[in-house]
Amino acid sequence: MLNFTDNNLNNEGRLRTVLDVGCGVASFGGYLLASDIIAMSLAPNDVHQNQIQFALERGIPAYLGVLGTKRLPYPSRSFELAHCSRCRIDWLQRDGILLLELDRVLRPGGYFAYSSPEAYAQDEEDLRIWREMSALVGRMCWRIASKRDQTVIWQKPLTNDCYMEREPGTRPPLCQSDDDPDAVWGVNMETCITPYSDHDNRAQGSELAPWPSRLTSPPPRLADLGYSSEIFEKDT
């Protein structure tokens, strides 16, 4: 659907990390392994314990968790793609707070692949949900990268430009400047958009090397933590 070169799912190494929400037996993560893509599969802690155990015994990263009130245990800009298939999550609840959490963990230009009846059904309730979700992600500055049948793929912006062009008072608002998007342990989700730092905004992307060069290339985030490329090279 995204028309990567030669239909290469990892986009020549630029798509490496995926968050699969509501993953079942993590079959999506298992399918991606052959394409050098690694997925963290998240399943709700209700009737999925056996499914997650099955995934782990197959060697597929997976865990029981919840999209609730606390942030997911990942710093901002951790994933190139988020995925939710046969999705039953109410993304509109609490002013879209769960979608805003996905936005936080997606990298600049990251994708959200959403497969659900709302994307294609024509009954009144599904159409209402689709209209409201479309309006919400539009205010979040996501754009439709591809749409086919019951699946839509939205893409997050590369810069802050769209955020700055929104009408004053548009909701959801941008997060306060003192909000640390990388603080996660026991931190409440917020109904706000995490803007890019000045550096990320200028870079117009994550600046991460494609896989597998990413294994040995100093990641740009090191500079935010006060580490130089030389220290990284010595540590490897």
C-alpha positions as CSV (number, residue, x, y, z in Angstrom):
1,M,0.0,0.0,0.0
2,L,2.9,2.4,0.6
3,N,4.7,1.5,-2.7
4,F,8.1,1.1,-1.3
5,T,10.9,0.3,-3.8
6,D,10.6,-3.3,-5.0
7,N,7.7,-3.8,-2.5
8,N,10.4,-4.1,0.2
9,L,8.4,-3.9,3.4
10,N,11.3,-2.4,5.4
11,N,11.8,0.4,2.8
12,E,15.5,-0.4,2.4
13,G,16.1,-0.6,6.1
14,R,14.3,2.7,7.0
15,L,11.3,0.8,8.6
16,R,12.7,-1.3,11.4
17,T,10.6,-1.0,14.6
18,V,6.9,-1.6,14.8
19,L,4.3,-1.5,17.6
20,D,1.5,-3.9,17.1
21,V,-1.5,-3.1,19.3
22,G,-4.0,-5.8,20.1
23,C,-1.8,-8.4,18.5
24,G,-3.5,-11.7,19.2
25,V,-0.9,-14.5,18.8
26,A,1.6,-11.9,17.3
27,S,1.3,-13.3,13.8
28,F,1.9,-9.9,12.3
29,G,5.2,-9.6,14.2
30,G,6.1,-13.1,13.1
31,Y,5.4,-12.3,9.5
32,L,7.6,-9.2,9.6
33,L,10.7,-11.0,10.9
34,A,11.7,-12.2,7.4
35,S,11.7,-8.6,6.3
36,D,14.2,-7.5,9.0
37,I,11.5,-5.7,10.8
38,I,11.0,-6.3,14.5
39,A,7.6,-5.7,16.1
40,M,6.8,-5.3,19.8
41,S,3.3,-7.0,20.1
42,L,1.1,-5.6,22.8
43,A,-2.0,-7.5,24.0
44,P,-4.6,-6.5,26.6
45,N,-4.4,-8.4,29.9
46,D,-7.8,-10.1,29.7
47,V,-8.1,-13.4,27.7
48,H,-4.8,-13.1,25.9
49,Q,-2.3,-14.6,28.3
50,N,-2.1,-17.9,26.5
51,Q,-1.7,-16.2,23.1
52,I,1.2,-14.1,24.4
53,Q,2.8,-17.2,25.9
54,F,2.5,-18.9,22.5
55,A,4.1,-15.8,20.8
56,L,7.0,-15.8,23.3
57,E,7.7,-19.5,22.8
58,R,7.9,-18.9,19.1
59,G,10.5,-16.2,19.7
60,I,8.4,-13.2,18.9
61,P,8.6,-10.2,21.2
62,A,5.3,-9.7,22.9
63,Y,3.9,-8.6,26.3
64,L,0.6,-8.1,28.1
65,G,-0.2,-4.4,28.7
66,V,-2.9,-1.9,28.4
67,L,-3.6,1.4,26.7
68,G,-5.2,3.1,29.7
69,T,-4.1,6.1,31.7
70,K,-0.3,5.7,31.9
71,R,2.2,6.2,29.0
72,L,3.5,3.1,27.3
73,P,7.1,2.2,28.5
74,Y,8.9,3.7,25.5
75,P,10.5,7.1,25.0
76,S,9.2,9.3,22.3
77,R,10.0,8.6,18.7
78,S,10.6,4.9,19.3
79,F,8.7,3.3,16.4
80,E,8.5,3.8,12.6
81,L,5.0,2.1,12.4
82,A,2.1,1.4,14.7
83,H,-0.4,-1.2,13.7
84,C,-3.9,-2.2,14.8
85,S,-5.8,-4.9,12.8
86,R,-9.4,-5.8,13.3
87,C,-9.1,-2.9,15.7
88,R,-11.7,-2.6,18.5
89,I,-10.0,0.2,20.5
90,D,-12.1,3.3,21.1
91,W,-9.6,5.8,19.8
92,L,-12.0,8.7,20.3
93,Q,-12.3,8.3,24.0
94,R,-11.1,11.1,26.3
95,D,-10.5,13.5,23.5
96,G,-8.3,11.0,21.5
97,I,-5.8,10.5,24.3
98,L,-4.8,7.0,23.1
99,L,-4.1,8.2,19.5
100,L,-2.0,11.0,21.0
101,E,0.0,8.4,22.9
102,L,0.7,6.6,19.6
103,D,1.7,10.0,18.1
104,R,4.2,10.4,21.0
105,V,6.0,7.1,20.3
106,L,6.0,7.4,16.5
107,R,9.0,8.8,14.8
108,P,8.8,11.8,12.4
109,G,7.0,10.6,9.3
110,G,5.9,7.5,11.1
111,Y,2.9,5.5,10.1
112,F,-0.3,4.2,11.8
113,A,-1.9,1.2,9.9
114,Y,-5.5,0.9,11.0
115,S,-7.8,-1.9,9.8
116,S,-11.3,-1.7,11.1
117,P,-15.0,-1.7,9.9
118,E,-15.1,2.0,10.4
119,A,-12.8,2.5,7.5
120,Y,-15.2,1.0,4.9
121,A,-18.6,0.2,6.4
122,Q,-21.6,2.3,5.5
123,D,-23.9,2.0,8.4
124,E,-24.6,5.2,10.4
125,E,-22.5,4.4,13.5
126,D,-19.4,3.4,11.6
127,L,-19.7,6.4,9.3
128,R,-19.9,8.7,12.4
129,I,-16.8,7.1,14.0
130,W,-14.9,7.4,10.7
131,R,-15.8,11.1,10.3
132,E,-14.8,11.8,13.9
133,M,-11.5,9.9,13.6
134,S,-10.7,11.6,10.3
135,A,-11.4,15.0,11.9
136,L,-9.2,14.2,14.9
137,V,-6.2,12.9,13.0
138,G,-6.5,15.9,10.7
139,R,-6.2,18.2,13.6
140,M,-3.2,16.2,14.7
141,C,-1.7,16.9,11.3
142,W,-1.7,13.3,10.2
143,R,-2.4,12.7,6.5
144,I,-3.7,9.6,4.7
145,A,-0.7,7.9,3.0
146,S,-2.8,5.1,1.6
147,K,-6.4,3.7,1.9
148,R,-7.7,0.5,0.5
149,D,-10.8,-1.5,1.5
150,Q,-10.9,-1.8,5.3
151,T,-7.4,-0.4,5.9
152,V,-6.1,3.1,6.1
153,I,-2.5,4.2,6.7
154,W,-2.0,7.6,8.2
155,Q,1.4,9.3,8.3
156,K,2.7,11.7,11.0
157,P,4.3,15.0,9.8
158,L,8.1,15.4,9.5
159,T,8.2,18.9,11.1
160,N,6.2,21.3,13.3
161,D,5.0,23.4,10.4
162,C,1.5,22.0,10.3
163,Y,1.1,22.4,14.1
164,M,2.1,26.1,13.8
165,E,-0.4,26.7,11.1
166,R,-3.4,25.5,13.0
167,E,-6.1,27.9,14.2
168,P,-5.6,29.2,17.7
169,G,-7.5,27.1,20.2
170,T,-7.5,24.0,18.0
171,R,-7.7,20.8,20.0
172,P,-5.8,18.8,20.9
173,P,-3.3,21.5,22.0
174,L,0.5,21.2,21.9
175,C,2.1,19.9,25.1
176,Q,3.7,22.4,27.4
177,S,7.4,23.1,26.9
178,D,8.3,21.6,30.3
179,D,6.6,18.3,29.5
180,D,9.3,15.5,29.0
181,P,8.1,13.3,26.2
182,D,10.6,10.6,27.2
183,A,9.5,10.3,30.8
184,V,7.3,7.1,30.9
185,W,7.5,5.2,34.2
186,G,4.2,5.9,36.0
187,V,3.6,9.1,33.9
188,N,0.1,9.9,33.0
189,M,-0.9,10.2,29.3
190,E,-1.7,13.7,28.3
191,T,-4.3,14.9,25.8
192,C,-1.8,17.0,23.9
193,I,0.5,16.7,20.8
194,T,4.2,16.3,21.4
195,P,6.0,18.7,19.1
196,Y,9.5,18.1,17.8
197,S,12.5,19.7,19.3
198,D,14.3,22.4,17.3
199,H,16.9,19.9,16.2
200,D,14.3,17.3,15.1
201,N,12.3,20.0,13.3
202,R,15.3,21.1,11.3
203,A,16.3,17.5,10.5
204,Q,12.9,16.7,9.1
205,G,13.2,13.1,10.1
206,S,14.8,10.8,12.7
207,E,18.3,10.9,11.1
208,L,18.7,7.3,12.0
209,A,20.8,5.1,9.7
210,P,18.9,2.4,7.9
211,W,19.1,-1.1,9.2
212,P,21.5,-2.9,9.6
213,S,23.9,0.1,9.5
214,R,21.8,1.4,12.5
215,L,23.5,-1.3,14.6
216,T,26.8,0.5,14.6
217,S,25.9,4.1,13.7
218,P,25.7,6.6,16.6
219,P,22.0,7.6,17.0
220,P,21.3,11.3,17.0
221,R,19.5,11.1,20.3
222,L,22.9,10.6,22.0
223,A,23.5,14.3,21.7
224,D,20.3,15.0,23.7
225,L,21.9,12.8,26.5
226,G,25.3,14.5,26.4
227,Y,27.2,11.7,24.7
228,S,29.4,12.2,21.7
229,S,29.8,9.9,18.7
230,E,33.4,9.3,19.9
231,I,32.2,7.9,23.2
232,F,29.7,5.7,21.4
233,E,32.5,4.4,19.1
234,K,34.7,3.5,22.0
235,D,31.8,1.7,23.8
236,T,31.3,-0.6,20.7
